[in-house]
Amino acid sequence: MNSLGRHLLVELYNCDNKILTDVRKVEEIMAEGARRSKAHIVDVVFHTFNPHGISGVIVIAESHLAIHTWPEYNFASIDIYTCGSDVNPWKAYNYISKKLKARNVTAIEMKRGLLNMPGKTLRHKPE
C-alpha cells in the first residue's frame, strides 16, 4: 500500500527546561531540524505562554513540524509530518531530540494517506 506521508509522534522526556522556555532557541532548533530533513520552510509561527511553555509550528512545503513544551515537567511533544520521498523526518527527530537534551524519548511513525494504488507513484503535490 502506498502512502502520501509519514507522521512521527514524538515524546521527549527529561529535557533541559531552560531550553524549553527559550522561544528563540526552540524556534532555531525546530527550523534547523526541518532543514536537516531536507524540508523547504514556508512559514514559522511560535508563541510563548505565561507563566511558561511554548507552542510553535514550522510550516514546510511538505507539511509541518510542531512542538509544545512543558518546561515545568521537562517535557516536549513534537509532530513531524512530511509528504513525499525527498524529506526524511527521522533526521529532524534525531537533531531536535539531541538539541533539547532529551534523556528519554518515544517515537512512532504513522503512514498517512494510505491508498491502494499498486504500481503507481503517489505525489504529494501536482507536477
Buried (B, 14 or more C-beta within 10 A) or exposed (E): EBBBBBBBBBBBEBBBBEBBBBBEBBBEBBBBBBBBBBBEBEEBEBEBEEEEBBBBBBBBBBBBBBBBBBBEEBBBBBBBBBBBEEBBBBBBBBBBBEBBBBEEBEBEBEEBEEEEEEEEEBEBEEE
